[in-house]
Amino acid sequence: MSDKKWRTWEVLGLLFVLAAGNLLHFVYDWTGQSPVVGALAAVNESVWEHMKLLFFPMFLFSVVQLCCLGR
């Protein structure tokens, strides 16, 4: 894969993870404190909850990247 294509995917991934993580920070309150959403979004201000804000968007982007680019 060319360096430009790889760099484009990495920048898009960074922007997606940052944007989705910021949105996930507030989704729990927006949904009326749904327990289903609480499994994916931040419920309080603990370190674990903030790790979820990075893990789930990065996991989703990695799956999309794998589907689009292959191994």
C-alpha positions in Angstrom: 0.0 0.0 0.0 1.3 3.4 -0.8 2.4 5.8 1.9 -0.2 8.4 0.9 -3.0 5.9 1.1 -1.8 4.6 4.5 -1.4 8.1 5.9 -5.0 9.0 4.7 -6.5 6.0 6.5 -4.5 6.9 9.7 -5.7 10.5 9.7 -9.3 9.5 9.0 -9.1 7.0 11.8 -7.7 9.5 14.2 -10.5 12.0 13.4 -13.2 9.4 13.6 -12.0 8.0 17.0 -11.7 11.5 18.4 -15.2 12.6 17.2 -16.9 9.3 18.1 -15.2 9.3 21.6 -16.4 12.9 22.2 -19.9 11.9 21.3 -19.9 8.8 23.4 -19.0 10.9 26.4 -22.5 12.4 26.3 -24.7 9.7 24.8 -25.4 8.0 28.2 -27.1 11.2 29.4 -28.8 11.9 26.1 -30.5 8.4 26.1 -31.9 8.9 29.6 -29.2 6.7 31.2 -30.0 3.6 29.3 -28.2 0.5 30.7 -27.6 -0.8 27.1 -25.8 2.4 26.2 -23.9 2.4 29.5 -22.1 -0.7 28.4 -20.5 1.2 25.5 -20.5 4.9 26.7 -19.0 6.7 29.7 -21.2 6.5 32.8 -19.0 8.3 35.2 -15.5 9.9 35.2 -13.4 6.8 36.0 -10.4 5.7 34.1 -12.2 2.6 32.8 -15.1 4.7 31.4 -12.7 6.9 29.5 -10.9 3.9 28.1 -14.2 2.7 26.7 -14.4 6.1 24.8 -11.2 5.1 22.9 -11.7 1.4 22.7 -15.1 1.1 21.0 -14.5 3.8 18.3 -11.1 2.3 17.5 -12.4 -1.2 17.4 -15.2 -0.1 15.0 -12.8 1.8 12.8 -10.4 -1.2 12.7 -13.2 -3.5 11.5 -14.1 -1.0 8.8 -10.5 -0.7 7.8 -10.0 -4.4 7.7 -13.1 -4.8 5.5 -12.0 -2.0 3.1 -8.3 -2.8 2.8 -8.1 -6.5 3.7 -5.1 -7.9 5.5 
